[in-house]
């Protein structure tokens, strides 16, 4: 597991670091080092981070004073979630969603991703949520494997235009706390 991580809400001072993670993730995708299905200039971009900061639902993982991972945690279920036949029925206020989890490529393989998910699970429980939902591009095999190891079940795969990216097969996953 990734030792020495501090999780906290992001502030405006974290915006550039968050955007660097997005850019490094795009670099890794374009170099063929990873397959997230994200598209530079489309998603994720600075406006995504700014909107999350405005909503006060952006979180970061910091190690040795450096932001190494970021994600958005809220109760906003994207449109395609409402057509899914979820295994766990829950009212909207009982559902917590993790969006746009991104780990700096220089910090991958150290457990920051699973640690961030564990942080989300703890936060969701503290907020009274009993069901966790997340999605990822079907092409993102690394994320799918990580979530499966953490107990998330794949409920559906929905073809969609996701965050401006056409032709995405969006994998919807959930876990009951």
Secondary structure, DSSP 4 states (H G I P E B T S, - for coil): --TTEEEEE--GGGHHHHHHHHHHHHHHHHTTS-----BTTTBS-HHHHHHHHHHT-EEEEEETTEEEEEEEEES---GGGGGS--SS---GGGEEEEEEEEE-GGGTTSSHHHHHHHHHHHHHHHTT--EEEEEEETT-HHHHHHHHHTT-EEEEEEEEEETTEEEEEEEEEEEE-
